[in-house]
Every structure is written in structure tokens, then in C-alpha cells.
Amino acid sequence: MCRWAAYLGEAVFLEDIITAPCHSLIAQSHCAQEAKSPTNGDGFGLAWYGDRPEPGLYRDILPAWSDPNLKSLCRQIKSGLFLAHVRASTGGATSRMNCHPFISGNWSFMHNGQIGGFEKIRRALENSLSDAVFDQREGTTDSELFFLLMIDEGLSADPQGSVSRATSRVIEASHRAGLEPALRLTAAFSDGQALYAVRYATDAHAPTLYTSVFRNGGGRSIVSEPFDRDGGDWQAIPPSSFVTMTGDGMIIRAFAPAVVKLALAV
């Protein structure tokens, strides 16, 4: 599965997280320690926020460790909010359109995980999108489709609720197809102001998620795998959690799909 890192706080050079640390995202692209596969060489991407509301985006299909342009950009670009991702494909061709992060307007999204049985429920999920949202579909991955489901479920007005309802739609589609739901979801996304993350799985194996204060309180990073194992004070985010990070701090709330909440209320 994939590895990713995100940051919110005072502006820093992207290299401080993506390329410079001893176990940076670049190091994780060929030597991850908490993923099924240590190699994440099916492309990479960056989304960063600056003076404009929409993020800058750079994606390519090269392995992150072999692209000198990526290292050069990370050395020169400063940002107070960015998302970075290295991909290990669980489905979908190796193409720029399938590399994370995905963007829509001012929103950016990246994912580590998988929709089990995706090829059997993909058509139903795509058909369930409104025309306007479906027209944004560019790639073929389950990750991009989940992002579009979130947009369709009111992401801008209700970030946590949109993820909950999108998760419910995936679970319902699995049931309708006669499948046992098998969703693993550890994702980060942003509107350029706040940074959100979710850790959830329909089984007991939600992909890992950690957070830590970065540089003496100047910001906070949230990652799928720590990039500094020697000096970082990393906090593991528990499964079934939704994280909201703003300039004022971080809040961790319980997370469950909408169908689970309705079932508990009956």
C-alpha cells in the first residue's frame, strides 16, 4: 500500500518532511517499514497551498527516489500546508491521472488503503455520482472515486459527515453485489485552511496513522509512517478516528460509517 505525509503550520520547505529526514517519504518509497510492501514505486505527487485558494499540483509516474525534479521542487518550495504521496498500486494503471493527491477546486485528497472487490462495485458507485461530480473523474482508481463520493456527499459543508456517508455508500454497494465489505481507509484531505484525516477499516487492520508536533510547536505533521524515528514524539491515531487540524490545534473524534450509526440508533 501507499505512504503519505501532510503538514499544517508555519511555512517550511517541503524537503524538511519529504526528502531530508532519515526516514523521509522518499526513503519510504523504496524502504517502508509499516506497509505490506516496502516499495512504493508507482508514482508520486505533491499538493501544496500558497497565496491562491487552489493548491499547486505536481504528479509523475516515476519512482519518487529517481526524480531529480521532485527533490529540486521540495528544496525550493515553502508552504504552511501540503500533502505528499508515494504510490504502491492496488489497482489502476501507473499514470499521472492515477497518482495522488487528487484535487477539486480548493480541495486536495490522498489515500492509503483499498476498496475490496472494487471491480465488482465500481460501476454501481460511479453511476451513483451526480453528473457534475462524475464529470470530474479523470483516472481509474478506487481512491479518486472515493474522493468524488465525498464531494457528492457534501464535503465542503461537512467534511467528517461526507466521509461517513461515502463509506456507507461503499459498504452498501458491497452488500448489493453479494460481497463482504472490505474497505481500508487512511486518508488526508484539505480545503487550504484545515487539514483532515481519517483512519478506518471494516476489519481490524486499518492502515497506520501517526501525528507529531513539528519543530517546537511551529506546526504539526500527520503521516502514514513516521519520518524521524529517533527524535520524533509520534502519537498513533487509533482506528475508527477522524482528525481535524487547524492553526488552533488538533481534535480527534470517533468515526463510523453512516450505516453503522443508524444501526446503533435503532
C-alpha positions as CSV (number, residue, x, y, z in Angstrom):
1,M,0.0,0.0,0.0
2,C,1.0,3.7,-0.3
3,R,2.8,6.0,2.1
4,W,2.0,9.7,2.6
5,A,2.7,12.7,4.7
6,A,0.9,16.0,5.3
7,Y,1.8,19.2,7.2
8,L,0.0,22.2,8.6
9,G,1.7,25.1,10.4
10,E,4.3,27.8,9.8
11,A,5.7,27.7,6.3
12,V,8.5,25.2,5.9
13,F,10.5,23.9,3.0
14,L,8.8,20.8,1.6
15,E,12.2,19.0,1.8
16,D,12.0,19.2,5.6
17,I,9.5,16.4,5.6
18,I,9.5,14.8,2.1
19,T,13.2,14.4,1.3
20,A,15.6,15.4,4.2
21,P,14.6,13.3,7.3
22,C,16.4,9.9,7.8
23,H,13.1,8.0,7.1
24,S,11.6,10.6,4.8
25,L,8.8,10.0,2.3
26,I,11.5,9.5,-0.4
27,A,13.1,6.8,1.8
28,Q,9.8,5.2,2.4
29,S,9.2,5.0,-1.3
30,H,11.8,2.2,-1.5
31,C,12.1,1.1,2.1
32,A,8.8,1.4,4.0
33,Q,8.7,-0.3,7.4
34,E,5.0,-0.4,8.2
35,A,3.4,-1.4,4.9
36,K,2.7,-4.7,3.3
37,S,5.2,-3.9,0.6
38,P,8.4,-1.9,1.3
39,T,8.4,-0.5,-2.2
40,N,6.1,2.3,-3.3
41,G,7.4,3.0,-6.8
42,D,4.2,3.5,-8.9
43,G,4.4,7.3,-9.0
44,F,4.2,10.2,-6.5
45,G,2.5,13.5,-6.1
46,L,2.5,16.8,-4.2
47,A,-0.3,19.3,-3.5
48,W,0.7,22.5,-1.7
49,Y,-1.1,25.7,-0.8
50,G,0.3,29.2,-1.1
51,D,-1.2,32.6,-2.0
52,R,-4.0,31.2,-4.1
53,P,-7.0,29.2,-2.8
54,E,-6.4,26.2,-5.1
55,P,-3.4,24.0,-4.5
56,G,-0.4,23.6,-6.7
57,L,-0.1,20.1,-8.0
58,Y,2.8,18.0,-9.3
59,R,2.5,14.3,-10.1
60,D,4.5,11.9,-12.1
61,I,4.8,8.2,-12.7
62,L,8.5,7.8,-11.9
63,P,9.5,6.3,-8.6
64,A,9.9,9.1,-6.2
65,W,13.5,8.2,-5.4
66,S,14.6,8.6,-9.0
67,D,13.1,12.0,-9.9
68,P,15.5,14.9,-9.5
69,N,12.8,17.4,-10.3
70,L,10.9,16.3,-7.1
71,K,14.0,16.9,-5.0
72,S,14.6,20.3,-6.6
73,L,11.0,21.4,-6.0
74,C,11.0,20.3,-2.4
75,R,14.2,22.2,-1.8
76,Q,12.8,25.5,-3.2
77,I,9.1,25.5,-2.3
78,K,7.9,26.7,1.1
79,S,4.3,26.1,2.3
80,G,2.3,26.1,5.5
81,L,0.0,23.3,4.2
82,F,0.9,20.5,1.9
83,L,0.2,16.8,1.1
84,A,2.7,14.4,-0.4
85,H,2.2,10.8,-1.5
86,V,4.1,7.8,-2.9
87,R,2.1,5.2,-4.6
88,A,2.0,1.4,-4.5
89,S,-0.8,0.4,-6.8
90,T,-3.6,-1.9,-5.6
91,G,-5.4,-1.4,-8.9
92,G,-5.4,1.1,-11.8
93,A,-2.7,1.7,-14.3
94,T,0.5,3.6,-13.5
95,S,-0.4,7.0,-14.9
96,R,-0.4,10.6,-13.8
97,M,-4.1,10.7,-13.5
98,N,-4.0,7.8,-11.0
99,C,-1.3,9.4,-8.8
100,H,-2.3,11.1,-5.6
101,P,-3.1,13.7,-4.4
102,F,-6.3,14.4,-6.4
103,I,-7.8,17.9,-6.4
104,S,-11.1,19.5,-7.0
105,G,-11.3,23.3,-6.7
106,N,-9.6,24.2,-3.4
107,W,-9.8,20.6,-2.1
108,S,-7.0,18.1,-2.2
109,F,-7.1,14.4,-1.2
110,M,-4.8,11.4,-0.8
111,H,-5.3,7.9,0.4
112,N,-3.6,4.7,1.7
113,G,-5.9,1.7,1.6
114,Q,-8.2,-0.2,-0.7
115,I,-11.8,-0.9,-1.6
116,G,-12.0,-4.7,-1.7
117,G,-13.9,-6.1,-4.7
118,F,-13.7,-2.7,-6.4
119,E,-14.1,-4.1,-9.9
120,K,-17.4,-5.6,-8.9
121,I,-18.8,-2.5,-7.4
122,R,-17.0,0.2,-9.4
123,R,-19.8,0.7,-12.0
124,A,-22.5,1.0,-9.3
125,L,-20.5,3.6,-7.4
126,E,-19.7,5.6,-10.5
127,N,-23.4,5.5,-11.6
128,S,-24.4,6.8,-8.2
129,L,-22.5,10.1,-8.7
130,S,-24.2,13.2,-9.8
131,D,-23.4,14.2,-13.4
132,A,-21.4,17.3,-12.3
133,V,-19.2,15.2,-9.9
134,F,-18.9,12.3,-12.3
135,D,-17.5,14.7,-15.0
136,Q,-14.5,15.3,-12.7
137,R,-13.4,11.7,-12.9
138,E,-10.0,11.5,-14.7
139,G,-8.4,8.3,-13.6
140,T,-9.5,4.8,-12.7
141,T,-8.5,4.3,-9.1
142,D,-10.8,3.5,-6.2
143,S,-9.1,6.3,-4.3
144,E,-10.2,9.0,-6.7
145,L,-13.7,7.6,-6.8
146,F,-13.9,7.7,-3.0
147,F,-12.9,11.4,-3.1
148,L,-15.6,12.0,-5.6
149,L,-18.1,10.2,-3.4
150,M,-17.1,12.6,-0.6
151,I,-17.7,15.6,-2.8
152,D,-21.1,14.2,-3.8
153,E,-21.9,13.8,-0.1
154,G,-21.3,17.5,0.7
155,L,-17.6,17.6,1.5
156,S,-17.3,21.4,1.6
157,A,-20.1,21.8,4.2
158,D,-19.5,18.7,6.3
159,P,-16.0,17.1,6.0
160,Q,-16.5,14.3,8.6
161,G,-20.1,13.6,7.5
162,S,-19.2,13.4,3.9
163,V,-16.5,10.7,4.6
164,S,-19.0,8.8,6.8
165,R,-21.7,8.8,4.1
166,A,-19.2,7.9,1.4
167,T,-18.0,5.0,3.4
168,S,-21.7,3.9,3.8
169,R,-22.2,4.0,0.1
170,V,-19.2,1.7,-0.5
171,I,-20.4,-0.7,2.2
172,E,-23.9,-0.7,0.7
173,A,-22.6,-1.3,-2.8
174,S,-20.6,-4.3,-1.5
175,H,-23.7,-5.8,0.2
176,R,-25.8,-5.3,-3.0
177,A,-23.1,-7.1,-5.0
178,G,-23.1,-10.0,-2.6
179,L,-19.7,-9.2,-1.2
180,E,-18.5,-8.9,2.4
181,P,-17.4,-5.2,2.7
182,A,-13.6,-4.8,2.7
183,L,-12.7,-1.2,3.0
184,R,-9.4,0.1,4.3
185,L,-9.2,3.9,4.5
186,T,-6.4,6.0,5.9
187,A,-6.7,9.3,4.0
188,A,-5.8,13.0,4.4
189,F,-7.5,15.9,2.7
190,S,-7.6,19.7,2.9
191,D,-9.5,22.8,1.8
192,G,-6.5,25.0,2.1
193,Q,-7.4,26.1,5.6
194,A,-7.7,23.0,7.7
195,L,-6.2,19.5,7.4
196,Y,-8.3,16.5,7.9
197,A,-7.5,12.8,8.2
198,V,-9.4,9.6,8.8
199,R,-8.3,6.1,9.9
200,Y,-10.9,3.3,9.4
201,A,-11.3,-0.3,8.2
202,T,-14.2,-2.7,8.0
203,D,-11.8,-5.3,9.6
204,A,-9.3,-5.0,12.4
205,H,-6.4,-3.9,10.1
206,A,-6.8,-0.2,9.4
207,P,-3.6,1.2,7.8
208,T,-1.4,3.1,10.2
209,L,-1.6,6.8,11.0
210,Y,0.6,9.0,13.2
211,T,0.9,12.6,14.2
212,S,3.6,14.7,15.8
213,V,4.4,18.3,16.6
214,F,7.0,19.6,14.2
215,R,9.8,22.0,15.1
216,N,9.0,23.2,18.6
217,G,5.3,23.8,18.1
218,G,5.6,25.6,14.8
219,G,3.3,23.1,13.1
220,R,2.1,19.5,13.1
221,S,2.6,16.7,10.7
222,I,0.4,13.7,10.1
223,V,1.8,10.7,8.3
224,S,1.2,7.0,7.4
225,E,4.6,6.2,8.8
226,P,7.0,8.3,11.0
227,F,9.8,10.0,9.1
228,D,12.0,10.5,12.1
229,R,12.1,7.5,14.4
230,D,14.9,8.8,16.6
231,G,13.8,12.3,17.6
232,G,10.1,12.4,16.9
233,D,7.4,12.2,19.5
234,W,4.9,10.3,17.4
235,Q,1.3,9.7,18.6
236,A,-0.5,6.8,16.9
237,I,-4.0,7.7,15.9
238,P,-6.4,4.9,16.9
239,P,-8.6,3.1,14.4
240,S,-12.0,4.5,13.7
241,S,-10.9,8.1,14.2
242,F,-11.4,11.4,12.4
243,V,-8.7,14.1,12.8
244,T,-9.2,17.8,12.3
245,M,-6.1,20.0,12.4
246,T,-6.3,23.8,12.3
247,G,-4.0,26.6,13.4
248,D,-5.6,26.4,16.8
249,G,-4.8,22.8,17.4
250,M,-5.9,19.2,16.7
251,I,-9.2,17.4,17.5
252,I,-9.6,13.6,17.3
253,R,-13.2,12.3,17.1
254,A,-14.7,8.8,16.8
255,F,-15.5,7.8,13.3
256,A,-18.1,5.3,11.9
257,P,-19.9,4.9,8.6
258,A,-23.4,6.4,8.5
259,V,-25.0,2.9,8.2
260,V,-23.3,1.8,11.5
261,K,-24.6,5.0,13.2
262,L,-28.1,4.3,12.0
263,A,-27.9,0.7,13.1
264,L,-26.8,1.7,16.6
265,A,-29.7,4.1,16.8
266,V,-32.4,1.6,16.1
